[in-house]
Amino acid sequence: MGIRERLSGNEAVAYAMKQINPDVMGAFPITPSTEIPQYFSTYVDNGEVDTEFIAVESEHSAMSTCIGAEAAGCRAISATSSCGLCYMTEMLYVAASDRLPITLAVSCRALSGPININNDHSDAMGVRDCGWLMLFAETNQEAYDNYLQAMRIGEAVSLPIMICQDGFITSHAIENIELVETEKVKEFVGEYKPQHFLLNKDEPMAVGAYATPVYYMEAKRQQAQAMMDAKEVIKKVGAEFAAMTGREYGLIEKYMMDDAEEAIIIIGSSAGTAKEAIQNLRAQGKKVGLIKIRSFRPFPAEDIAEALKNVKAFAAMDKDDSFNAHCGPIFAETAAALYAAGISAPKGINYIYGLGGRDVRVESIEHVFAELEKVAATGETGETYRYLDVRE
Amino acid sequence: MSHLAKDMTPSVTWKDITPGCNIFEGGTSVTVETGDWRTMKPVIDWDKCKQCLLCAPVCPDMSIPVGADGKRGDFDYFFCKGCGICANACPFGAITMVKDEK
C-alpha cells in the first residue's frame, strides 16, 4: 500500500523527480509548468536531492543543458510548456537523434495567438515528430505514475521521453493521489548505467556527428526502430509497475469498448469527462465507449485499429488543430491506422475541441455521441472536420 | 556493432551504424578525407619557392606541412580544400591554382 496524499499534477511530478533524485535539471520557467522546477529547486535547496540544478536563460538552453548532461552519462530532466516547448524544438530533435534518454515534463498549454495560457495540446502536438516518446496523463495519479516509468522506458530504447499532463486542469488541480514509497521508487527506476558516456575517461567519444547523405538515412532508420521497439517496452514496464502498485498501464486504455458501437478516441484529462458522459449514456442503454491514448509516440496503431474494428462510428478528439483544412493529428493517425490494417467499416469524424482552455463538459461529450449515433444510423459522416462547442 | 571510425564506411547498414552516428575513439578527423570537396588545387613551383613560409601559417586546414628542417613540404591533398589563400599569400608567385581533375 502506497502513501495517500493530495497533490497537484505539478507537485506530483516534482515529487516523483525528488524520489528519483536525477543528476541534472536544466530548467527555465513558463506557465503552467513553472511550479515543477520551482518545487524541485526547493528540494535542491533543502538538500533533499543532490541534483545539479542549472537555471538557464531559455528553454533552448534548458534542453541543451540536458543534452550535454545526458551525453556525459547523467540522468537529465527538464519541464516546460507552450512556447517554451516550441523554443526547445531544435534541441528536441538533437536529443532524440543523439539517442539521449532525457525526461521532460510537459504541462500542456495553448500556443499564441491570441495569447493564451490555458490548456490544449498544441504545444505537445507541435513537436510530435521530433522523435520523442510521448506519454499523456488523464489525472495527477497518471502524471506521477507515468513519470516513475519514464526513465525505464526511455533508457531501454535510448530515446528521450515527454511526460505530458494538461496545464492547469491537471497541473494545478489538487487531487487525491497514492504515492509509491521512495525506496520502492528507487528500486523500480534503478541506476542509469549507459554503455557509452562522455565522462568515461577510458573511452573517448564523439557525440553529435555530422552525417553525409551516405550515413544520414541509416541513422534515421535505426532511430525509427527504437520507436517501434518502444511499444513492447512501454507494455513491459507498465506490467512491472502494475505488479508493484496495482495500477495498470498500456499504450491505450479501453473504457466500455467490449460491445461499443460508437466510440471516441481522446487524450488527456478530458477522458475523465468523457467517462462520465459514457456512464450517463450507458445508463440509457446506449452502447458507447472510449479509447484513451496514453502513448501518442509511439503511436499504438495496431491496438487502436483492433479496438475500433467493430464499432459503427468513431470520433477522434483533437485538442489542437493541424490547420490543414482537413483534420487534427489524432484523426489523421487513427484513420491511417485503420487503413493500414485494412479496416474500412467504421465511419469516422473529427472534433477539434477544448482549445485555449475552452471548458469541456459532460454535455459536450454527450453531444459528440449524439452525432455519432446519427452517423452510425445513417452511415453518412457529413462534414468530418468539426469544431466542438464553438459559437456559430 | 563496431564503434570505430574506420568501420563507419558507406557500406554500413542501419543495424550496424552506431546510435546517433557516435564515434568511440578520439582524433578521428585525420582519417576523414575532406580534400575530396576540392575543385581547385594549389600547385607549387619549387624553382620559385624561397621557403619564406608565409603560406604555411595562413592555411586554414594545416595542409602545408613544415618539417623539422624548417622547410615546407608539398601540399597535403588529403585535407587541402583548394581555398587558394596560400596562392594569394605567396610573394613570389610560386603557388598556382589549377583545376582539380578527378
Interface residues (C-beta under 8 A of the other chain):
Chain A: S97 D98 R99 L100 S158 H196 E203 P204 M205 A206 V207 G208 A209 A211 V214 Y215 M217 E218 A219 R221 Q222 Q225
Chain B: H3 M8 P10 V12 T13 W14 K15 I17 P19 G20 C21 N22 I23 F24 E25 G26 T28
